[in-house]
Amino acid sequence: MTSIKTSIQCIVIILFSLIVTGIQKVEAAEDISLYSETAILMDANTGEVLFKKDMEKMMYPASITKIVTAIIALEEGELDDIVTVSKKATEVIGTRVYLVEDERVSLLRLVQGLLINSGNDAGTAIAEHMAGSELFFAKKMNRFMEEEIGIRNTHFTNPHGLYDENHTTTAYDMARITQYAMQNETFREIVGTKEMEWKGEEWETTIYNHNRMLWDYEGATGVKNGFVHKSGYTLVTTTKRNDMELIAVTLNAPSADHAYHDMKTLFEYGFDHFQTSVLFSNKMFEADNGTRYELDDDLYFVTTYDEDISIAVNRLGRLWIKGDNDRIIRSELLSPVESTLDTVEETIVEEERKTEDSSKFMRWITQLWSSFPVN
């Protein structure tokens, strides 16, 4: 019995592996030349990588670190909390929103200063409020990225991105982090804000988003740029046109202009070659044996332009989306319109009814037979 069970498990694993490895990534023939040391272009809806350049190489992120600090504050903090700024927060070097010791600022306001004006002091104030210190907040950041986002190749030691030799990430991880963060509507709104009035105790001004893509590129929706000497110029941006939203990350560009040039190059490549399509939830499909199935959630997939698409469902309820040359684009297990459990229960009830009817008939025959006189 054990050997049979083991054999079945092996067969299931092999079949699953064939399904997963059979999916072929969408590709375009054109090559891209970039100034940045590493880069990635990702479809935001599916997470599919459309272009990569050393995307898993360990790099220093600089201020794009603040994407993680912000999403933790937004998801785990109370945005109307009033934070009392510490002396340590006011002494952080680099870009600031010029907080002063004992100034009282709402957590939401600190997140806005963190993302729009890249305030390092706001980052430290958030960290101390959320975890007591930068050290403990860094541990929270690493745990959050692993448990909530599912990435394991990023390790942060502070909330703002100032250089530390152990403060590292990859282009791929930053794209995944951004994909996650942009699902939060408050985060999306803040990183898409071009300018905002800032009224602090000692600094009253209009702050402008440091990400120039918001002004210079059609459809740009966020998110963050960064620079320290060891990291070079880093940039993460999201852009949406029609039904397609793209995420691009460039790390260690030699200048800000080179970073923005690479970002635009990546987006033009994406919009020129690919498109995102969607099958909406509750859409019905019918297998060739007549069984009906439906999608539980919207299903997004990426194709090249003018690619011929075919959609079919097999008898086991697995949906196959194929492109040119039978390229497998997506495979998804659908839910039957009537659950198997309901069908089994109905069958049992019907069989019991038939058995009861049969018993009644036999009793009637027996009674009828016994009514005849015996000679």
N, C-alpha and C positions, 0 to 999 in steps of 0.2 A: 504493500500500500504506500509506504514511504517513497519508494522508487518511482511509482506512478505519479505521486504528488509532485516530486521534484522535477520529473519530466514535463509535467504540465506547466510548472512555473517557468522552466527554461523556454518552453515554446512561447509563453506569453511575453517574456522579456525580449525574445528575438523578434516577435511580431511588432512589439512596441518600438523597438529600435529601428526596424525597417520603415515604420511610419514616420518617425522623427527624422531619420537621416535621409529619407526620400524627398523631403521638402528642399527645393532648390531656390537659393537666394536670387532675387532679381538683380540683373546686372546690365550696365550700359558699356558700350565699347570705348567711349572717350576716356582718355587719361587726364588727370588734373595735376598741375604743377603748383605747389604751395611753398610759401616762405616759412611757415610755422613748422616746428620740429615734429609735432604730432597733431592729428586732427581726426574728426569723425563727422559724418552726416547721417542723421537718423530720422526715420519717420516717427513722428510723435505718437500716432495712434497705435501702430503695431510694434514699435521698437525695432523694426527691421533696419539693419545697417546698410546704407546706400553707398557710402564711400568710407574708406578708412586709410589712415596713414599712421602706422605704429601706435594704434589706438590703445594698446595695453602696456605701453612703456610707462614706467614710473616717472612722474614729473612733479614739479612744485606748482601749486595752483594759484597762489596769491589771493586776491580778494574774491574770486569766484567761490571761495570757501564759504562766504556769507550766505550763499544759497541754502546751505544746510542749516546754519544758525537760524535763519529766518523761518524756514519751514518747521523747525522744532518749536520755535516760539509761537508760531501761528497754530500749530496742532496741539501742543501740550500746555501752553500758557493761557492765562486769562488776559485778553487784550486790553481790558479796562483797568487792570492792575496798575497802581502807581509805584514806579520804581524810584528809589532814592539813590542817586548817583554817588559812587564812592570816589575817594581821592585817587585810587589806583586807576579807575576808569578814565579820569581826566588826564592822566599822565601817559596814556598809550600814544606811541608815536604814529606818524603817518596821517592819512586823511581823516578828518574829524568833523563832527557837527558842533564842536566847542561846548560840550557839556561842562558844568562846573560842579564842584563838590557840594553835596547835599541838595542839588537840584532835583525836583520831583517831576518825572516825566512818565507818561503812560507807556505801557509795553508796546502798544500799537505804534505810537509815535517813534519809539526807538527802532522798531523794525523798518519803518519808512525811512528814517535817517540812515539806517544800515544799508538798505538796498539802493536808495535813490542817490544819496551823497557819499556812499561807501564809508560811513563813519566807523572807524575802528573803536572809538570810545563808546559808541552805541553798542558795538559787539561785546565789549567787555562788560558793560552794564547789564546787557541781556543775560550773559553767561552767569554773572554773579547772582542775579535775581532768580534764574531758573535752577541753578545747581550749587550756589555758594561760592564758586571760584571757577576760573578758566580751566583749571586742571580737571575738576569733576565734570564740568560741562563738556570738555573734550571727550571724556569717557562716555558721556551720554550721546554725543554725536556719533561716535564709532559704533555704539550699540544700536542706535537708531538706524544708521545706514545698513547695518548687517541684518537686523531683524525686520525692519519695516520696508526697506527698499530692496534688500537681497544682494548687496554688493559686499565684496570681501577684500578688494585690492586697494582700498583707500584707508588712510590712517591720518587723522587730524589731531593736532596737539593744542590748537587754540581756535577761537570763534571768528577771527578776522582774516587770517591768511598771512600774517607777518611770517617771515622766513624762519623755519626750523628744519633741520636736516631730516627729521622724522615726520614732517608734515607733507604727505605726498598723496597723489591720486593719479588717475589715468583719464585719457579723453573719453574712453568708453564709460567709465564710472560716472564722470560728470554729466554725460548725456543721459544716463539712467536716472541720476539724481534729479536732473532738470525735468525729465519726463514725469517723474513722480510729483515734484513740486508744482508744476504747472496745472495739475489737476485741482489744486486748491485755489478757489476763486479770489480770495483775498490776496494771496501771493501773486497771482496773475495780474490783478489790478495794480498792485504796487509796482511791480517790475515794468509795467507798461506805462507808468506815469512819467511824463516828460519833465514836469516842473511842479513845485509845491512851495507854498509859503511856509517858512520855518520861523517860529517865534520861541526862542529860548531865553533864559535869564540874561545871557550875555551875548547872544548872537541872534539877530533878527534879519532875515534875508529871504531871497527866493533861491531854493536849491534846484539844480538841474541834473537830470539823470546823466550819469557819466557814460552810458552806452550810446554812442553816436548813431548806431544802427536805427534807433527809433526815429531819427530825423532823416537819415540818408537812404533808407531802403524800404521800398513799398511792402507793406504787410508785416513789418517787424513788430513783435509783441513783447519783447524783453530779451535777455534777463540781466546779465552782469559782466563787467570787465574787471581786469586786475593787472597789477604790476608790482613786482619787487625785483631787485637786481638779479637774484638767483633764478627767478622763474621766467624772466622775460615778460612779454606782453601776452596775457591770457584773455580769452573772450568766449563767452557762451551767449548764444542768441537763438531765439525762436521766431519763426516767420510763418504766417498763414496766408494762403491764397486759395480761394474757393474751398474745397473740402480737404485740402492737403495742408498739414502743419509739419514743419521740419524743425529739427534741433541740430545746431552745429556747434562744435567746440574746437577751438584752436589753442594750442599751448606752445609757449616759448617762441613767439614771433619776434623778429629783431626790432620792430618798432610798432607803435599803435597803427600807423598807416598800413603796414604790412599785415597786421592782424585783421583790419577791416577789409583789406583787399582780399585776403584769403576767405573771409566769411562770405563776402558777396560772390566770390567764385564758386564756393560750395553750394550756395543757395541757387544760383543760376543753373548749375549742373543738375541739381535736384528737380527744379521746376521744369527744366527743358526736357528731361528724360523720363520722369516718372509721374504716376498719378495714383491717388488713393481712392479706392472704391469701398462701398459698405453694403452688407446685407443686414437689414434691420431685424431686431428681435421679433419673435412671434411669427416670422415668415414660415409658411408651411412648405414642406417638401414631401414628395411621395416616391418611395422606392419601387422597383419594378414588380415587387410582389404585392403592391397595394398598401403597404404599411405607411402611415403618415407620421412625419417627424416635424419638430419645430426648433428654432433657435432660441436659446434662453437669453442671450445678450447680443447686442450689435456686433457684427463680425467685420473687421476692417482688413483689407489686404492691398498690397502694392503691386502694380504692374508697370511695364514700360508702355509708352504711348503706342496705340494701334495694335496692341497685343490681343489676339483672339482668346476669349475666355470661355471655358466650358465648366458647368456645374452639375454634379451628379451625386446621388445618395445611394449607397449600397444597402443590402438587406439587413445589415447590422446597425444601420442608422448613422454610418460615418459619411460626412459630407466631404467631397473632394472638389477643390477648385484648381483647375489646370489652365496653363497658358500655352504659348507656342511650343511645339515639339513635345507636347505632353509634360511640360514643366509643372511640377506639383507646387502650387502657390500656398495653399492652406489646406489643412485637414482638421476637421472638427467633429467630435462625437455629439450627435443631436439627441434630444429627448423625444421619446415617443409621445404622440398626442394622448393616447390612453396608456397609462403605466402598466408594466408587466404584472405588478402586484394586483391591480384591479382585474386584469384579465384572468389571472389564476384564481382569484376569489370567485369571479363569476363562473368559471369552469367548475369549481368545486361545488358551488351551490346548484348548478345545473345537473351535475352528476348525482348529487344527493337527491334532487327532485326525481330524476329518472329511476333511481334505486327504490325510492319510496313508492313511486307509481307502480314499479314492477312488483314490489311486495304486496301492494294492495290487489293487483291483478291476480297474483298467485293465491292470495287468501280467498278471493272471490271464486276462483276455479275450484279450490279445495272445498269451499262451502257448497258450491253447486254440485260437485261430484258426490258429496256426502248426502245430499238430499235425495239421490236416486235410491230406490229400494234394492236391497241385496238379496238375490235368490239363493 
